[in-house]
């Protein structure tokens, strides 16, 4: 810890190119992803999404 706190963010929105989802990492870089999850259940959630995600889902 040493006084440093990091946080990840999930940012989503819609523009002229359609819906977009980004994960912003604690060190400042970001990734555009079709799906993401953060937190204590991340592993299970991502495994489920990898198995069941289909483009153009609603």
MOJOVEN-V795449 format. One record per pair of residues at least 4 apart in sequence whose C-alpha atoms are under 8 Angstrom apart, sorted by the first residue. I is the first residue (numbers start at 0). GAP is how many residues later the second one is. D is the distance in Angstrom with one decimal. If there is no record, write none. Layout:
BEGIN
I;GAP;D
I;GAP;D
END
This chain:
BEGIN
0;4;7.0
5;20;5.1
5;21;7.7
6;18;7.1
6;19;5.0
7;15;7.1
7;16;5.6
7;17;4.8
7;18;5.2
7;30;7.7
8;14;5.7
8;15;5.0
8;16;6.8
9;11;7.2
9;12;5.8
9;13;4.6
9;14;6.3
9;26;7.8
10;10;5.9
10;11;5.2
10;12;6.3
10;13;7.5
11;7;7.3
11;8;5.6
11;9;4.4
11;10;6.2
12;6;5.7
12;7;5.5
12;8;6.7
13;4;5.2
13;5;4.2
13;6;6.0
14;4;6.6
14;5;7.9
19;12;7.3
19;13;7.8
19;14;7.7
20;11;5.8
20;12;5.8
20;13;6.5
20;14;7.0
21;8;6.6
21;9;5.5
21;10;4.4
21;11;5.9
22;7;5.5
22;8;5.3
22;9;6.6
22;10;7.3
22;13;7.3
23;4;6.4
23;5;6.0
23;6;4.3
23;7;6.7
24;4;5.5
24;5;5.8
33;21;7.9
34;14;7.3
35;10;6.6
36;4;7.9
36;5;5.2
36;8;6.4
36;9;6.2
37;4;5.0
40;4;6.1
41;4;5.9
42;4;6.1
43;4;6.3
44;4;6.2
45;4;6.0
46;4;6.3
47;4;6.1
47;5;8.0
48;4;5.0
52;4;7.5
END
